[in-house]
């Protein structure tokens, strides 16, 4: 029996800035999950009523679609793709 080689799951890092509001963080996590991504790491800082969130995500779907969906949340002011591990591995 020959084991199948494991394909690497693409990893992405997104920075999100959003207004602090009840359940805002839960909505963000729900959109990430529903769009087929897994949160591998999350860090968050607050500054007044603003949340700055760094997300490291794993998923094989297009990250641009997730970015677009997150930007539609009324509490989100910006979403920036910081790194794309798949793109880095193609250029290496």
C-alpha positions in Angstrom: 0.0 0.0 0.0 1.4 3.4 -1.0 0.4 6.3 1.1 -0.8 9.3 -0.8 1.5 12.3 -0.5 -0.1 15.0 1.6 -0.7 18.2 -0.2 0.1 21.4 1.7 -2.9 23.4 2.7 -2.4 27.0 1.7 -1.9 29.5 4.5 -2.8 33.1 4.5 -2.3 36.0 6.9 -5.0 38.7 6.9 -5.1 41.9 9.0 -8.6 43.1 9.7 -9.6 46.4 11.3 -13.2 46.6 12.6 -15.4 48.6 15.0 -15.8 47.0 18.4 -19.4 46.0 18.7 -21.3 43.2 20.4 -20.8 39.9 18.5 -18.6 41.6 15.8 -15.7 39.2 16.4 -18.1 36.2 16.4 -19.5 37.3 13.0 -16.0 37.6 11.6 -15.1 34.1 12.8 -18.3 32.7 11.4 -17.7 34.2 7.9 -14.2 32.7 8.0 -15.6 29.2 8.9 -18.5 29.3 6.4 -16.1 30.3 3.6 -14.1 27.1 4.2 -11.1 28.4 6.1 -9.7 27.4 9.5 -8.2 29.9 11.9 -4.7 28.6 12.8 -3.8 31.7 14.8 -5.5 34.9 15.8 -4.2 37.9 17.7 -6.2 41.0 18.6 -5.5 44.4 20.0 -8.0 47.1 20.9 -7.6 50.8 20.6 -10.6 52.6 21.9 -13.5 51.3 19.9 -11.3 49.7 17.2 -10.2 46.1 17.0 -7.0 45.2 15.0 -7.0 41.5 14.3 -4.3 39.4 12.7 -5.5 36.1 11.3 -3.5 33.2 10.1 -5.8 31.0 8.0 -5.6 27.7 6.3 -7.8 26.8 3.4 -7.8 25.7 -0.2 -10.5 28.2 -1.4 -9.6 31.5 -3.0 -8.7 34.0 -0.2 -9.9 36.9 -2.3 -13.5 35.6 -2.0 -13.1 35.5 1.8 -11.5 39.0 1.8 -14.5 40.3 -0.2 -17.0 38.7 2.2 -15.3 40.1 5.3 -15.3 43.6 3.8 -19.1 43.4 3.5 -19.5 43.1 7.3 -20.7 46.5 8.5 -18.2 46.6 11.4 -15.2 45.9 9.2 -13.3 49.0 8.0 -10.4 47.2 6.2 -9.0 43.8 5.3 -5.5 43.4 4.1 -3.8 40.3 2.7 -0.4 40.4 4.4 1.0 37.1 3.2 0.1 34.2 0.9 2.2 31.1 1.7 1.0 29.5 -1.6 2.3 32.4 -3.6 5.6 32.4 -1.7 6.1 28.7 -2.4 5.5 29.2 -6.1 8.2 31.8 -6.3 10.7 29.8 -4.2 
